[in-house]
Structure formats: C-alpha cells, structure tokens
C-alpha cells in the first residue's frame, strides 16, 4: 500500500470487499443504476416512472405534485406564532410625527 500521508497512521485496517474499497467496475455500476431507475415508481400513484417526467409517471402526476407545493401541502410546521410579535415590523407604526415619518418611508 503506498504512503497516504499522515492520515495513514489513523487507519488500522480496511475491511470489506475490493469493490467497496476501490469502487465498482463501471459496467456493474451502470447495471445497478439502471436497475434502480427501472424499479422507480411514481410517488403519487405507484405506476412505473417515465423518464420524461422523473420521478413521476406522467405530466398529470407531476402537475398534481407541483400544485401540492403551491398550496403549501409540503410545508413543515414551525413553532406557534406569538400574536404579540408582528410578522412584518415595517407595518407597525406609531402615532404622531414619528408614525407619520415611518408611514412616509414605506411609500418612498
């Protein structure tokens, strides 16, 4: 084994097959990837995926998924919002001259 620098001191042994350590031969890698692609199913309806609409089977399923994104169906809920904290601090203005100046800045 050729010298690999100082990190070589940290490795006691390399366990596993030759292909795990060095990498799979290109033909085997391509065959495994093709098997995964062929086994891919549409996440919405379960039909085989079409290469033109990956990972979906059709334009319809792709559009249904996009609509779900637009509606916020995939949003991850966050912590509860405190109603005392404004969501947009620029909208909160005071009264009097300071408030009038703040309102004028928003229209500038």
C-alpha positions as CSV (number, residue, x, y, z in Angstrom):
1,X,0.0,0.0,0.0
2,X,1.5,3.3,-1.0
3,X,2.1,6.0,1.6
4,X,-1.0,8.1,2.0
5,X,0.3,10.9,4.2
6,X,-0.1,11.3,8.0
7,X,-3.7,10.1,7.9
8,X,-2.4,6.6,7.2
9,X,-1.4,6.4,10.9
10,X,-5.1,6.6,11.9
11,X,-6.2,3.6,9.8
12,X,-5.7,0.3,11.5
13,X,-7.3,-1.9,8.8
14,X,-9.6,-1.7,5.8
15,X,-12.4,-4.3,6.0
16,X,-14.7,-5.2,3.1
17,X,-14.6,-6.3,-0.4
18,X,-12.3,-4.9,-3.0
19,X,-15.2,-3.2,-4.8
20,X,-16.2,-1.4,-1.6
21,X,-12.7,0.0,-1.1
22,X,-11.8,0.8,-4.7
23,X,-15.1,1.3,-6.3
24,X,-17.4,-0.8,-8.5
25,X,-16.4,-1.6,-12.1
26,X,-18.1,0.8,-14.5
27,X,-20.3,-1.9,-16.2
28,X,-21.6,-3.1,-12.8
29,X,-22.2,0.5,-11.7
30,X,-24.3,1.2,-14.8
31,X,-26.2,-2.0,-14.4
32,X,-27.1,-1.2,-10.8
33,X,-28.2,2.3,-11.7
34,X,-30.4,1.1,-14.5
35,X,-32.0,-1.4,-12.1
36,X,-32.8,1.4,-9.6
37,X,-34.2,3.6,-12.4
38,X,-36.3,0.7,-13.7
39,X,-37.6,0.0,-10.2
40,X,-38.5,3.6,-9.6
41,X,-42.2,4.2,-9.1
42,X,-44.3,7.4,-9.2
43,X,-44.5,8.8,-5.7
44,X,-48.2,9.7,-6.2
45,X,-49.8,6.8,-7.9
46,X,-47.2,4.0,-7.8
47,X,-47.0,3.4,-11.6
48,X,-43.6,3.0,-13.1
49,X,-41.8,6.3,-13.5
50,X,-41.4,7.8,-17.0
51,X,-38.0,9.2,-17.9
52,X,-39.7,12.3,-19.3
53,X,-41.4,13.1,-16.0
54,X,-39.0,11.7,-13.4
55,X,-39.8,10.8,-10.7
56,X,-43.4,10.8,-11.8
57,X,-45.2,8.6,-14.4
58,X,-46.9,11.4,-16.3
59,X,-47.4,15.1,-16.6
60,X,-50.6,14.8,-14.7
61,X,-48.9,13.4,-11.6
62,X,-46.0,16.0,-11.9
63,X,-48.6,18.8,-12.1
64,X,-50.5,17.4,-9.1
65,X,-47.3,17.4,-7.0
66,X,-46.4,20.9,-8.1
67,X,-49.9,22.1,-7.1
68,X,-49.4,20.5,-3.7
69,X,-46.2,22.6,-3.3
70,X,-48.0,25.7,-4.4
71,X,-50.8,25.1,-1.8
72,X,-48.2,24.6,1.0
73,X,-49.0,20.9,1.4
74,X,-45.4,20.1,2.0
75,X,-44.7,22.8,4.5
76,X,-43.0,21.8,7.7
77,X,-44.9,23.3,10.7
78,X,-42.9,25.6,12.8
79,X,-43.3,26.7,16.4
80,X,-46.6,28.5,17.3
81,X,-46.6,32.2,16.4
82,X,-46.9,34.7,19.3
83,X,-49.6,37.2,18.3
84,X,-47.8,39.9,20.2
85,X,-44.9,39.8,17.8
86,X,-45.8,41.4,14.4
87,X,-45.0,39.3,11.3
88,X,-43.9,42.4,9.4
89,X,-42.3,45.0,11.7
90,X,-42.4,47.6,8.9
91,X,-46.2,47.7,9.0
92,X,-46.2,48.7,12.7
93,X,-46.1,52.4,13.1
94,X,-46.5,54.8,16.0
95,X,-48.8,57.8,16.3
96,X,-47.8,61.4,15.9
97,X,-44.9,62.8,13.9
98,X,-42.7,59.6,14.3
99,X,-45.6,57.5,13.0
100,X,-46.2,59.8,10.1
101,X,-42.5,59.7,9.2
102,X,-42.5,55.9,9.4
103,X,-45.5,55.7,7.1
104,X,-43.9,58.2,4.6
105,X,-40.8,56.0,4.4
106,X,-42.8,53.0,3.4
107,X,-44.3,54.9,0.4
108,X,-40.9,56.3,-0.7
